[in-house]
Amino acid sequence: MASIFESPKTRVNTSMLSQYTSRPVCFVGRVEKVHPTGKSFTLSDGEGKSASVELNDPLEEELTGIVEVVGMVSNKGTLMSNAYTILQDDKENSFDLELYNEALKVIHDFPEHYPFKVAMSG
């Protein structure tokens, strides 16, 4: 089976997760809480809706601010993380999640102008 990193991932928000079950996605959100075991955490998207993220291994670092997660969407709508990246988010370089969410809507509403097709291998 091909690695999740070998093909493009659709960028999604919480409302779109159910449409991408068993498919690779990219999700950007603000860390809301981290489970005490470090094996899961919750992100909020640009609409303030929450998404759960599960990890294969416990976190080895503090997780705060804006995080980009690449992973598969489970049947329960949970993101099964293959990788995550902490994005710089401070007063000088603030990441606007609401604006990012608006960009996602445009990309999904006008796919003819943003032809980022994700090939499904079978």
All heavy atoms as an XYZ file, in Angstrom:
946
protein
N       0.840     -1.184      0.000
C       0.000      0.000      0.000
C       0.883      1.245      0.000
O       1.902      1.308      0.665
C      -0.896     -0.025      1.232
C      -1.828      1.145      1.300
S      -2.972      0.926      2.687
C      -3.992      2.311      2.389
N       0.517      2.243     -0.761
C       1.293      3.469     -0.875
C       1.235      4.251      0.436
O       0.247      4.230      1.159
C       0.743      4.319     -2.011
N       2.306      4.953      0.708
C       2.382      5.792      1.892
C       1.423      6.971      1.761
O       1.191      7.476      0.662
C       3.810      6.299      2.050
O       3.861      7.345      2.998
N       0.911      7.422      2.896
C       0.000      8.567      2.915
C       0.704      9.828      2.395
O       0.071     10.749      1.902
C      -0.561      8.785      4.334
C      -1.701      9.802      4.328
C       0.539      9.222      5.284
C      -2.443      9.892      5.629
N       2.029      9.840      2.454
C       2.782     11.014      2.046
C       3.089     11.053      0.559
O       3.632     12.015      0.055
C       4.082     11.099      2.844
C       3.832     11.181      4.325
C       4.095     10.098      5.139
C       3.306     12.327      4.896
C       3.847     10.160      6.505
C       3.050     12.398      6.243
C       3.324     11.313      7.056
N       2.732     10.009     -0.177
C       3.050      9.926     -1.598
C       2.002     10.569     -2.509
O       2.205     10.646     -3.705
C       3.253      8.466     -1.998
C       4.491      7.850     -1.379
C       4.660      6.388     -1.711
O       3.886      5.848     -2.527
O       5.562      5.767     -1.138
N       0.894     10.991     -1.952
C      -0.147     11.604     -2.775
C      -0.673     12.864     -2.099
O      -0.490     13.051     -0.898
C      -1.295     10.614     -2.999
O      -1.917     10.314     -1.772
N      -1.332     13.742     -2.860
C      -1.883     14.961     -2.265
C      -2.987     14.626     -1.263
O      -3.681     13.626     -1.407
C      -2.468     15.727     -3.450
C      -2.135     14.974     -4.668
C      -1.576     13.653     -4.286
N      -3.106     15.469     -0.262
C      -4.164     15.325      0.738
C      -5.130     16.497      0.614
O      -4.690     17.639      0.445
C      -3.575     15.341      2.154
C      -3.185     14.028      2.713
C      -1.894     13.452      2.281
C      -0.687     14.318      2.296
N       0.342     13.868      1.352
N      -6.398     16.222      0.723
C      -7.402     17.276      0.698
C      -7.362     18.020      2.022
O      -7.336     17.401      3.084
C      -8.807     16.677      0.487
O      -8.808     15.922     -0.719
C      -9.863     17.754      0.419
N      -7.383     19.333      1.959
C      -7.442     20.146      3.180
C      -8.898     20.247      3.600
O      -9.766     20.530      2.775
C      -6.837     21.524      2.940
C      -5.343     21.440      2.735
C      -4.686     22.805      2.633
N      -3.249     22.640      2.648
C      -2.497     22.608      3.743
N      -3.061     22.761      4.922
N      -1.197     22.442      3.667
N      -9.159     19.993      4.886
C     -10.534     19.957      5.381
C     -10.655     20.680      6.711
O      -9.666     20.924      7.399
C     -11.032     18.500      5.559
C     -11.060     17.756      4.234
C     -10.194     17.747      6.578
N     -11.923     21.005      7.058
C     -12.232     21.473      8.404
C     -13.121     20.416      9.065
O     -13.411     19.375      8.473
C     -12.873     22.873      8.383
C     -14.207     22.907      7.667
O     -14.865     21.893      7.471
N     -14.615     24.096      7.267
N     -13.570     20.659     10.268
C     -14.349     19.667     11.014
C     -15.626     19.270     10.281
O     -15.975     18.086     10.231
C     -14.694     20.204     12.421
O     -13.470     20.569     13.082
C     -15.404     19.159     13.243
N     -16.316     20.219      9.687
C     -17.574     19.933      8.992
C     -17.394     18.997      7.804
O     -18.336     18.321      7.396
C     -18.227     21.230      8.511
O     -18.510     22.075      9.584
N     -16.204     18.956      7.242
C     -15.937     18.149      6.050
C     -15.418     16.745      6.361
O     -15.350     15.906      5.459
C     -14.897     18.863      5.175
C     -15.318     20.227      4.694
S     -13.899     21.048      3.923
C     -14.563     22.676      3.643
N     -15.049     16.475      7.597
C     -14.416     15.199      7.939
C     -15.235     13.981      7.518
O     -14.688     13.024      6.978
C     -14.114     15.125      9.436
C     -12.941     15.963      9.920
C     -12.855     15.916     11.441
C     -11.642     15.505      9.288
N     -16.541     14.012      7.744
C     -17.378     12.839      7.443
C     -17.393     12.493      5.953
O     -17.664     11.354      5.587
C     -18.809     13.067      7.938
O     -19.393     14.158      7.259
N     -17.067     13.447      5.097
C     -17.029     13.204      3.653
C     -15.740     12.499      3.218
O     -15.622     12.082      2.070
C     -17.129     14.528      2.893
C     -18.388     15.313      3.176
C     -18.264     16.727      2.634
O     -17.774     16.937      1.529
N     -18.705     17.703      3.409
N     -14.777     12.392      4.127
C     -13.465     11.855      3.769
C     -13.073     10.639      4.615
O     -11.887     10.379      4.820
C     -12.400     12.963      3.877
C     -12.611     14.012      2.828
C     -13.402     15.138      3.080
C     -12.081     13.867      1.550
C     -13.633     16.085      2.099
C     -12.307     14.810      0.563
C     -13.081     15.913      0.845
O     -13.316     16.855     -0.127
N     -14.045      9.866      5.047
C     -13.778      8.661      5.832
C     -12.857      7.723      5.063
O     -13.044      7.506      3.859
C     -15.099      7.941      6.176
O     -15.926      8.844      6.907
C     -14.862      6.697      7.006
N     -11.844      7.219      5.741
C     -10.843      6.291      5.190
C      -9.997      6.914      4.082
O      -9.444      6.207      3.250
C     -11.503      5.011      4.686
O     -12.181      4.376      5.737
N      -9.906      8.235      4.084
C      -9.087      8.922      3.086
C      -8.091      9.846      3.779
O      -8.357     10.351      4.863
C      -9.981      9.715      2.130
C     -10.809      8.768      1.260
C     -11.889      9.422      0.464
N     -11.428     10.461     -0.437
C     -12.264     11.286     -1.067
N     -13.575     11.182     -0.900
N     -11.800     12.209     -1.882
N      -6.957     10.089      3.138
C      -5.970     10.986      3.737
C      -6.401     12.443      3.622
O      -6.941     12.857      2.593
C      -4.707     10.724      2.913
C      -5.206     10.228      1.599
C      -6.487      9.497      1.882
N      -6.175     13.201      4.696
C      -6.531     14.617      4.718
C      -5.444     15.418      5.428
O      -4.575     14.863      6.105
C      -7.881     14.874      5.422
C      -9.029     14.203      4.690
C      -7.837     14.456      6.883
N      -5.553     16.719      5.284
C      -4.715     17.661      6.018
C      -5.663     18.579      6.785
O      -6.608     19.125      6.206
C      -3.858     18.461      5.042
S      -2.772     19.632      5.857
N      -5.445     18.730      8.077
C      -6.327     19.511      8.947
C      -5.480     20.493      9.740
O      -4.458     20.115     10.321
C      -7.061     18.571      9.908
C      -8.102     19.232     10.756
C      -9.440     19.184     10.391
C      -7.768     19.892     11.919
C     -10.414     19.786     11.171
C      -8.731     20.504     12.706
C     -10.056     20.448     12.334
N      -5.885     21.752      9.761
C      -5.185     22.772     10.544
C      -6.136     23.284     11.618
O      -7.290     23.621     11.330
C      -4.706     23.941      9.655
C      -4.060     25.038     10.494
C      -3.732     23.444      8.594
N      -5.653     23.335     12.862
C      -6.496     23.824     13.949
C      -5.679     24.274     15.149
O      -4.460     24.091     15.198
N      -6.382     24.855     16.108
C      -5.761     25.327     17.355
C      -5.926     24.251     18.420
O      -7.015     23.706     18.592
C      -6.411     26.627     17.820
C      -5.772     27.216     19.079
C      -6.352     28.583     19.427
N      -6.252     29.536     18.337
C      -5.145     30.203     18.004
N      -4.032     30.008     18.678
N      -5.150     31.061     17.000
N      -4.846     23.949     19.127
C      -4.891     22.939     20.186
C      -5.792     23.436     21.311
O      -5.591     24.529     21.850
C      -3.479     22.634     20.735
C      -3.559     21.655     21.902
C      -2.585     22.099     19.633
N      -6.807     22.641     21.636
C      -7.721     22.973     22.723
C      -7.360     22.211     23.991
O      -7.336     22.774     25.070
C      -9.165     22.672     22.318
C      -9.685     23.548     21.198
C      -9.711     25.023     21.566
O     -10.005     25.360     22.736
O      -9.430     25.842     20.675
N      -7.120     20.905     23.839
C      -6.701     20.121     25.003
C      -5.939     18.888     24.538
O      -6.140     18.386     23.431
C      -7.891     19.727     25.881
C      -8.913     18.833     25.223
C     -10.072     18.545     26.170
C     -11.154     17.766     25.451
N     -12.317     17.538     26.250
N      -5.064     18.434     25.410
C      -4.267     17.243     25.162
C      -4.618     16.231     26.241
O      -4.674     16.569     27.429
C      -2.750     17.565     25.213
C      -1.928     16.300     25.026
C      -2.392     18.610     24.161
N      -4.892     14.983     25.843
C      -5.211     13.924     26.797
C      -3.990     13.671     27.679
O      -2.859     13.729     27.196
C      -5.613     12.652     26.047
C      -6.226     11.630     26.929
N      -5.464     10.702     27.610
C      -7.515     11.386     27.255
C      -6.261      9.935     28.317
N      -7.519     10.326     28.126
N      -4.192     13.371     28.965
C      -3.066     13.137     29.875
C      -2.088     12.049     29.409
O      -0.897     12.113     29.724
C      -3.731     12.720     31.189
C      -5.095     13.333     31.135
C      -5.476     13.339     29.681
N      -2.559     11.075     28.634
C      -1.669     10.021     28.135
C      -0.772     10.524     27.009
O       0.213      9.880     26.660
C      -2.470      8.826     27.583
O      -3.246      9.270     26.458
C      -3.366      8.211     28.642
N      -1.142     11.668     26.395
C      -0.390     12.197     25.269
C      -0.662     11.474     23.966
O      -0.030     11.729     22.957
N      -1.649     10.573     23.962
C      -1.943      9.800     22.747
C      -3.084     10.388     21.929
O      -3.442      9.856     20.881
C      -2.248      8.339     23.100
C      -0.980      7.640     23.607
C      -0.947      6.183     23.356
C      -1.065      5.847     21.921
N      -0.715      4.498     21.564
N      -3.673     11.479     22.405
C      -4.728     12.140     21.637
C      -4.813     13.605     22.059
O      -4.363     13.980     23.137
C      -6.077     11.440     21.833
O      -6.514     11.573     23.165
N      -5.395     14.399     21.166
C      -5.628     15.798     21.479
C      -6.801     16.304     20.655
O      -7.262     15.641     19.732
C      -4.368     16.654     21.263
C      -3.758     16.597     19.895
C      -4.088     17.530     18.920
C      -2.813     15.627     19.582
C      -3.496     17.490     17.663
C      -2.207     15.585     18.336
C      -2.555     16.518     17.372
N      -7.302     17.471     21.026
C      -8.444     18.081     20.358
C      -8.013     19.392     19.728
O      -7.319     20.190     20.359
C      -9.582     18.335     21.366
O      -9.926     17.106     21.994
C     -10.807     18.908     20.677
N      -8.426     19.585     18.460
C      -8.165     20.828     17.741
C      -9.480     21.520     17.442
O     -10.483     20.851     17.194
C      -7.468     20.542     16.408
C      -6.074     19.938     16.435
C      -5.609     19.638     15.009
C      -5.100     20.868     17.122
N      -9.481     22.850     17.433
C     -10.654     23.585     16.956
C     -10.278     24.234     15.629
O      -9.163     24.712     15.447
C     -11.114     24.628     17.968
O     -10.119     25.609     18.169
N     -11.236     24.216     14.692
C     -10.989     24.782     13.371
C     -11.392     26.250     13.322
O     -11.722     26.848     14.349
C     -11.697     23.951     12.283
C     -13.210     24.008     12.376
O     -13.769     24.831     13.132
O     -13.865     23.216     11.666
N     -11.391     26.832     12.140
C     -11.723     28.238     11.964
C     -13.164     28.600     12.245
O     -13.508     29.769     12.343
N     -14.026     27.580     12.388
C     -15.426     27.812     12.757
C     -15.663     27.568     14.241
O     -16.780     27.651     14.711
C     -16.344     26.892     11.935
C     -16.325     27.187     10.448
C     -17.236     26.272      9.650
O     -17.397     25.095     10.019
O     -17.783     26.759      8.651
N     -14.602     27.194     14.962
C     -14.728     26.907     16.384
C     -15.211     25.499     16.689
O     -15.469     25.163     17.839
N     -15.329     24.665     15.657
C     -15.767     23.280     15.852
C     -14.561     22.402     16.172
O     -13.474     22.618     15.659
C     -16.482     22.765     14.601
C     -17.762     23.521     14.303
C     -18.414     23.009     13.055
C     -19.679     23.808     12.747
N     -20.256     23.415     11.460
N     -14.783     21.392     17.004
C     -13.692     20.542     17.477
C     -13.545     19.259     16.682
O     -14.522     18.679     16.224
C     -13.919     20.184     18.943
O     -13.874     21.339     19.738
N     -12.287     18.826     16.571
C     -11.959     17.548     15.934
C     -10.979     16.819     16.845
O     -10.068     17.427     17.409
C     -11.332     17.775     14.561
N     -11.179     15.509     16.986
C     -10.283     14.688     17.802
C      -9.184     14.107     16.928
O      -9.436     13.689     15.803
C     -11.058     13.545     18.459
O     -12.014     14.060     19.345
N      -7.977     14.073     17.484
C      -6.817     13.530     16.788
C      -6.220     12.434     17.664
O      -6.003     12.642     18.860
C      -5.750     14.618     16.535
C      -4.543     14.039     15.827
C      -6.340     15.782     15.745
N      -5.976     11.267     17.070
C      -5.341     10.169     17.794
C      -3.963      9.915     17.204
O      -3.770      9.989     15.989
C      -6.198      8.906     17.720
C      -7.498      9.042     18.500
C      -8.299      7.753     18.565
O      -7.773      6.681     18.197
O      -9.459      7.834     18.989
N      -3.012      9.613     18.082
C      -1.625      9.377     17.695
C      -1.251      7.917     17.906
O      -1.802      7.252     18.791
C      -0.688     10.248     18.542
C      -0.953     11.757     18.501
C      -0.198     12.455     19.621
C      -0.547     12.313     17.163
N      -0.289      7.432     17.124
C       0.222      6.079     17.328
C       1.099      6.000     18.569
O       1.086      5.008     19.285
C       1.030      5.616     16.106
C       0.149      5.401     14.901
O      -0.984      4.954     15.017
N       0.674      5.729     13.738
N       1.877      7.054     18.799
C       2.792      7.112     19.936
C       2.496      8.356     20.754
O       2.065      9.377     20.202
C       4.244      7.171     19.448
C       4.619      5.938     18.629
O       4.381      4.822     19.124
O       5.128      6.106     17.509
N       2.754      8.316     22.063
C       2.509      9.506     22.891
C       3.372     10.694     22.458
O       4.473     10.518     21.928
C       2.908      9.049     24.296
C       2.948      7.574     24.256
C       3.235      7.189     22.844
N       2.862     11.878     22.698
C       3.609     13.100     22.403
C       4.909     13.129     23.203
O       4.940     12.688     24.353
C       2.778     14.337     22.775
C       1.559     14.618     21.914
C       0.664     15.638     22.602
C       1.978     15.115     20.547
N       5.941     13.673     22.600
C       7.220     13.826     23.289
C       7.547     15.302     23.498
O       8.653     15.641     23.910
C       8.332     13.144     22.497
C       8.151     11.645     22.416
C       9.246     10.967     21.618
O      10.187     11.648     21.165
O       9.151      9.741     21.446
N       6.593     16.176     23.171
C       6.795     17.610     23.310
C       5.474     18.255     23.697
O       4.406     17.678     23.535
C       7.284     18.201     21.986
C       6.297     17.995     20.836
C       6.869     18.382     19.487
O       7.679     19.307     19.426
O       6.492     17.744     18.498
N       5.573     19.476     24.219
C       4.367     20.220     24.561
C       3.687     20.645     23.262
O       4.341     21.089     22.319
C       4.710     21.446     25.389
C       3.495     22.236     25.792
C       3.834     23.463     26.623
O       5.010     23.636     26.985
O       2.916     24.243     26.896
N       2.391     20.496     23.219
C       1.640     20.829     22.015
C       0.699     21.988     22.330
O      -0.224     21.844     23.122
C       0.851     19.595     21.558
C       0.358     19.561     20.126
C       1.527     19.618     19.153
C      -0.432     18.293     19.878
N       0.962     23.149     21.709
C       0.122     24.326     21.896
C       0.028     25.075     20.579
O       0.789     24.818     19.651
C       0.705     25.294     22.958
O       1.986     25.732     22.511
C       0.827     24.635     24.320
N      -0.910     26.017     20.505
C      -1.028     26.872     19.329
C      -1.656     26.185     18.136
O      -2.544     25.345     18.269
N      -1.178     26.547     16.955
C      -1.726     26.043     15.696
C      -0.940     24.817     15.243
O       0.292     24.832     15.232
C      -1.663     27.129     14.596
C      -2.405     28.391     15.035
C      -2.219     26.591     13.279
C      -3.892     28.244     15.216
N      -1.679     23.754     14.863
C      -1.056     22.505     14.449
C      -1.680     22.047     13.134
O      -2.899     22.135     12.948
C      -1.249     21.412     15.528
C      -0.698     20.081     15.070
C      -0.597     21.834     16.831
N      -0.828     21.554     12.220
C      -1.287     20.937     10.983
C      -1.112     19.428     11.142
O      -0.031     18.960     11.475
C      -0.455     21.435      9.802
C      -0.845     20.782      8.482
C       0.062     21.220      7.349
O       1.253     20.868      7.389
O      -0.433     21.901      6.446
N      -2.203     18.685     10.912
C      -2.176     17.230     11.052
C      -2.420     16.587      9.691
O      -3.338     16.978      8.964
C      -3.276     16.747     12.036
C      -3.317     15.229     12.101
C      -3.043     17.328     13.421
N      -1.598     15.600      9.343
C      -1.803     14.786      8.152
C      -2.159     13.396      8.646
O      -1.441     12.826      9.470
C      -0.537     14.739      7.272
C      -0.702     13.733      6.143
C      -0.219     16.115      6.727
N      -3.294     12.888      8.169
C      -3.716     11.561      8.612
C      -4.956     11.078      7.888
O      -5.435     11.719      6.953
N      -5.450      9.938      8.354
C      -6.658      9.326      7.782
C      -7.838      9.632      8.685
O      -7.690      9.714      9.911
C      -6.487      7.815      7.689
C      -5.354      7.366      6.786
S      -5.668      7.657      5.051
C      -6.718      6.286      4.690
N      -9.016      9.758      8.089
C     -10.242      9.975      8.853
C     -10.840      8.611      9.171
O     -11.074      7.802      8.270
C     -11.249     10.835      8.063
C     -12.506     11.071      8.885
C     -10.612     12.160      7.642
N     -11.089      8.355     10.452
C     -11.669      7.074     10.867
C     -13.178      7.078     10.645
O     -13.780      8.120     10.360
C     -11.377      6.808     12.344
O     -12.209      7.613     13.159
N     -13.795      5.913     10.819
C     -15.255      5.804     10.699
C     -15.975      6.652     11.732
O     -17.125      7.024     11.527
C     -15.688      4.340     10.844
C     -15.228      3.496      9.681
O     -15.006      3.997      8.579
N     -15.065      2.205      9.918
N     -15.308      6.943     12.848
C     -15.892      7.768     13.909
C     -15.678      9.262     13.663
O     -16.092     10.084     14.459
C     -15.298      7.391     15.268
C     -15.553      5.965     15.688
C     -15.011      5.688     17.078
C     -13.504      5.743     17.087
N     -12.917      5.437     18.405
N     -14.978      9.598     12.567
C     -14.713     11.004     12.269
C     -13.498     11.550     12.995
O     -13.274     12.756     13.034
N     -12.698     10.660     13.562
C     -11.475     11.042     14.256
C     -10.315     11.048     13.269
O     -10.269     10.224     12.368
C     -11.186     10.024     15.389
O     -12.274     10.038     16.302
C      -9.902     10.344     16.118
N      -9.403     11.976     13.443
C      -8.199     12.002     12.612
C      -7.167     11.062     13.221
O      -6.789     11.203     14.380
C      -7.607     13.412     12.585
C      -8.249     14.389     11.637
C      -7.836     15.807     11.996
C      -7.841     14.077     10.229
N      -6.737     10.091     12.434
C      -5.692      9.168     12.864
C      -4.388      9.736     12.305
O      -4.093      9.584     11.118
C      -5.968      7.755     12.342
C      -7.375      7.247     12.662
S      -7.808      7.307     14.406
C      -6.793      5.997     15.018
N      -3.627     10.409     13.156
C      -2.470     11.180     12.706
C      -1.299     10.311     12.275
O      -0.892      9.404     12.980
C      -2.017     12.106     13.836
O      -0.843     12.782     13.480
N      -0.765     10.629     11.095
C       0.494     10.043     10.633
C       1.640     10.999     10.925
O       2.775     10.572     11.098
C       0.442      9.746      9.142
C      -0.460      8.580      8.837
O      -1.679      8.733      8.822
N       0.115      7.415      8.624
N       1.331     12.297     10.935
C       2.340     13.320     11.217
C       1.632     14.617     11.606
O       0.485     14.841     11.227
C       3.200     13.560      9.989
N       2.337     15.419     12.373
C       1.804     16.741     12.703
C       2.955     17.734     12.696
O       4.116     17.373     12.891
C       1.074     16.752     14.048
C       1.960     16.499     15.240
C       2.615     17.553     15.877
C       2.158     15.217     15.729
C       3.438     17.331     16.955
C       2.974     14.981     16.811
C       3.617     16.047     17.422
O       4.437     15.822     18.493
N       2.605     19.006     12.446
C       3.581     20.087     12.441
C       3.022     21.229     13.267
O       1.888     21.651     13.059
C       3.836     20.593     10.999
O       4.263     19.486     10.204
C       4.887     21.683     10.977
N       3.827     21.721     14.201
C       3.420     22.888     14.989
C       3.777     24.121     14.164
O       4.928     24.292     13.751
C       4.142     22.912     16.350
C       3.807     21.652     17.144
C       3.760     24.168     17.125
C       4.639     21.471     18.397
N       2.776     24.959     13.890
C       3.005     26.171     13.096
C       3.273     27.349     14.020
O       2.657     27.456     15.083
C       1.784     26.462     12.218
C       1.367     25.335     11.278
C       0.121     25.737     10.503
C       2.491     24.981     10.319
N       4.173     28.216     13.622
C       4.485     29.387     14.435
C       3.244     30.252     14.556
O       2.593     30.571     13.568
C       5.622     30.176     13.797
C       6.079     31.342     14.632
C       7.288     32.031     14.039
O       7.826     31.614     13.034
N       7.712     33.094     14.669
N       2.906     30.612     15.783
C       1.724     31.438     16.020
C       2.023     32.367     17.192
O       1.891     31.980     18.347
C       0.510     30.558     16.313
C      -0.771     31.362     16.467
O      -0.976     32.309     15.689
O      -1.563     31.040     17.365
N       2.474     33.565     16.874
C       2.742     34.544     17.917
C       2.202     35.892     17.459
O       1.577     35.995     16.408
C       4.231     34.602     18.262
C       5.111     34.858     17.034
O       4.687     35.616     16.145
O       6.216     34.290     16.978
N       2.437     36.911     18.241
C       1.879     38.226     17.920
C       2.384     38.771     16.589
O       1.667     39.443     15.882
C       2.170     39.207     19.050
C       1.391     38.887     20.300
C       1.655     39.858     21.403
C       0.847     39.416     22.628
N       1.061     40.246     23.764
N       3.632     38.468     16.243
C       4.194     38.960     14.981
C       3.749     38.124     13.787
O       3.639     38.619     12.682
C       5.717     38.970     15.052
C       6.265     40.015     15.993
C       7.776     40.010     16.032
O       8.396     39.526     15.074
O       8.322     40.504     17.025
N       3.535     36.834     14.006
C       3.171     35.914     12.927
C       1.896     35.162     13.293
O       1.903     33.950     13.434
C       4.303     34.907     12.664
C       5.568     35.586     12.232
O       5.583     36.307     11.259
N       6.641     35.364     12.976
N       0.815     35.873     13.434
C      -0.441     35.264     13.844
C      -1.090     34.512     12.682
O      -1.192     35.027     11.577
C      -1.398     36.341     14.358
O      -2.596     35.757     14.775
N      -1.521     33.285     12.943
C      -2.203     32.478     11.930
C      -3.704     32.704     12.086
O      -4.268     32.448     13.145
C      -1.869     30.994     12.121
C      -2.353     30.135     10.985
C      -1.506     29.833      9.928
C      -3.647     29.629     10.963
C      -1.948     29.038      8.870
C      -4.093     28.840      9.915
C      -3.245     28.549      8.872
N      -4.340     33.191     11.043
C      -5.765     33.507     11.083
C      -6.578     32.280     10.664
O      -6.778     32.027      9.471
C      -6.049     34.683     10.158
C      -7.450     35.236     10.299
O      -8.361     34.475     10.707
O      -7.640     36.423      9.995
N      -7.049     31.507     11.644
C      -7.813     30.292     11.356
C      -9.131     30.587     10.649
O      -9.576     29.799      9.815
C      -8.107     29.520     12.649
C      -7.141     28.437     13.043
C      -7.568     27.798     14.356
C      -6.994     27.389     11.980
N      -9.753     31.705     10.980
C     -11.024     32.046     10.339
C     -10.816     32.313      8.850
O     -11.601     31.865      8.014
C     -11.678     33.262     11.022
C     -12.189     32.980     12.416
C     -11.096     32.975     13.491
O      -9.979     33.516     13.238
O     -11.332     32.403     14.562
N      -9.758     33.035      8.505
C      -9.451     33.307      7.104
C      -9.068     32.023      6.372
O      -9.483     31.794      5.234
C      -8.329     34.340      6.996
C      -7.988     34.827      5.595
C      -9.203     35.454      4.919
C      -6.845     35.837      5.664
N      -8.295     31.164      7.042
C      -7.935     29.863      6.470
C      -9.197     29.058      6.172
O      -9.314     28.445      5.110
C      -7.031     29.101      7.445
C      -6.681     27.706      6.991
C      -5.680     27.494      6.059
C      -7.369     26.605      7.490
C      -5.357     26.211      5.642
C      -7.059     25.325      7.078
C      -6.053     25.127      6.148
O      -5.759     23.853      5.734
N     -10.159     29.097      7.082
C     -11.415     28.373      6.887
C     -12.188     28.917      5.686
O     -12.772     28.152      4.915
C     -12.267     28.460      8.157
C     -13.442     27.530      8.105
O     -13.275     26.318      8.119
N     -14.643     28.083      8.024
N     -12.184     30.223      5.503
C     -12.848     30.821      4.344
C     -12.174     30.369      3.049
O     -12.839     30.094      2.054
C     -12.850     32.349      4.447
C     -13.749     32.891      5.539
C     -15.199     32.450      5.398
O     -15.749     32.515      4.281
O     -15.780     32.019      6.413
N     -10.844     30.277      3.062
C     -10.121     29.797      1.881
C     -10.495     28.347      1.575
O     -10.682     27.973      0.414
C      -8.616     29.924      2.097
N     -10.641     27.519      2.610
C     -11.064     26.127      2.410
C     -12.426     26.064      1.722
O     -12.633     25.260      0.806
C     -11.176     25.388      3.747
C      -9.896     24.917      4.404
C     -10.233     24.195      5.705
C      -9.108     24.024      3.495
N     -13.344     26.908      2.176
C     -14.688     26.916      1.578
C     -14.620     27.277      0.096
O     -15.292     26.658     -0.728
C     -15.591     27.903      2.321
C     -15.986     27.442      3.699
C     -16.853     28.507      4.360
C     -17.202     28.143      5.777
N     -17.989     29.205      6.426
N     -13.809     28.275     -0.257
C     -13.670     28.684     -1.656
C     -13.107     27.537     -2.486
O     -13.614     27.220     -3.568
C     -12.791     29.953     -1.783
C     -12.441     30.227     -3.234
C     -13.487     31.148     -1.152
N     -12.062     26.902     -1.988
C     -11.443     25.785     -2.717
C     -12.442     24.659     -2.941
O     -12.512     24.085     -4.026
C     -10.197     25.279     -1.958
C      -9.081     26.315     -2.055
C      -9.732     23.933     -2.495
C      -7.914     26.055     -1.122
N     -13.249     24.343     -1.932
C     -14.217     23.254     -2.060
C     -15.452     23.661     -2.868
O     -16.047     22.818     -3.532
C     -14.622     22.735     -0.672
C     -13.561     21.887     -0.033
N     -13.524     20.519     -0.172
C     -12.488     22.222      0.716
C     -12.477     20.045      0.476
N     -11.830     21.061      1.035
N     -15.831     24.936     -2.818
C     -17.007     25.403     -3.562
C     -16.729     25.585     -5.057
O     -17.651     25.545     -5.869
C     -17.518     26.734     -2.994
C     -18.215     26.568     -1.660
O     -18.526     25.413     -1.280
O     -18.432     27.599     -0.979
N     -15.466     25.789     -5.423
C     -15.109     26.035     -6.815
C     -13.971     25.110     -7.259
O     -12.896     25.575     -7.641
C     -14.712     27.506     -7.015
C     -15.810     28.466     -6.670
C     -15.828     29.101     -5.432
C     -16.839     28.715     -7.564
C     -16.842     29.977     -5.102
C     -17.861     29.598     -7.242
C     -17.870     30.228     -6.001
N     -14.222     23.794     -7.264
C     -13.152     22.850     -7.604
C     -12.644     23.005     -9.038
O     -11.516     22.622     -9.329
C     -13.799     21.482     -7.389
C     -15.265     21.730     -7.504
C     -15.483     23.126     -6.987
N     -13.457     23.592     -9.911
C     -13.006     23.775    -11.290
C     -11.855     24.790    -11.366
O     -11.064     24.773    -12.301
C     -14.160     24.195    -12.198
C     -14.753     25.560    -11.910
C     -15.831     25.579    -10.816
O     -16.003     24.587    -10.086
O     -16.518     26.615    -10.703
N     -11.768     25.674    -10.375
C     -10.702     26.670    -10.343
C      -9.511     26.228     -9.497
O      -8.438     26.818     -9.568
C     -11.225     27.999     -9.812
C     -12.294     28.580    -10.677
N     -12.058     29.029    -11.962
C     -13.624     28.756    -10.458
C     -13.193     29.473    -12.483
N     -14.159     29.312    -11.596
N      -9.731     25.216     -8.658
C      -8.683     24.692     -7.780
C      -8.636     23.179     -7.964
O      -9.101     22.423     -7.113
C      -8.978     25.056     -6.319
C      -9.114     26.542     -6.122
C     -10.368     27.157     -6.131
C      -7.986     27.342     -5.959
C     -10.487     28.528     -5.971
C      -8.104     28.709     -5.806
C      -9.355     29.295     -5.802
O      -9.468     30.644     -5.654
N      -8.076     22.724     -9.082
C      -8.140     21.292     -9.439
C      -7.116     20.429     -8.705
O      -6.226     19.859     -9.298
C      -7.870     21.312    -10.945
C      -6.951     22.482    -11.115
C      -7.414     23.508    -10.106
N      -7.266     20.358     -7.391
C      -6.364     19.536     -6.594
C      -6.990     18.168     -6.393
O      -7.427     17.811     -5.314
C      -6.076     20.181     -5.240
C      -5.558     21.596     -5.367
C      -6.248     22.662     -4.810
C      -4.377     21.857     -6.034
C      -5.778     23.950     -4.922
C      -3.901     23.156     -6.155
C      -4.596     24.198     -5.591
N      -7.043     17.408     -7.447
C      -7.676     16.081     -7.399
C      -6.813     15.122     -6.575
O      -5.603     15.103     -6.698
C      -7.852     15.501     -8.804
C      -8.760     16.325     -9.679
C     -10.185     16.116     -9.289
C     -11.080     16.871    -10.254
N     -12.347     17.179     -9.732
N      -7.486     14.318     -5.779
C      -6.811     13.294     -5.006
C      -7.143     11.962     -5.665
O      -8.295     11.544     -5.691
C      -7.280     13.293     -3.532
C      -6.617     12.168     -2.767
C      -6.969     14.637     -2.893
N      -6.141     11.329     -6.252
C      -6.357     10.061     -6.938
C      -6.575      8.965     -5.921
O      -5.846      8.835     -4.954
C      -5.137      9.733     -7.812
N      -7.600      8.174     -6.144
C      -7.902      7.044     -5.272
C      -7.318      5.796     -5.906
O      -7.673      5.445     -7.026
C      -9.402      6.878     -5.061
C     -10.067      8.028     -4.342
S      -9.432      8.306     -2.696
C     -10.010      6.846     -1.874
N      -6.400      5.144     -5.195
C      -5.837      3.913     -5.726
C      -6.617      2.736     -5.170
O      -7.099      2.773     -4.061
C      -4.363      3.805     -5.366
O      -4.205      3.835     -3.970
N      -6.748      1.727     -5.945
C      -7.576      0.625     -5.495
C      -6.867     -0.632     -5.611
O      -7.074     -1.677     -5.292
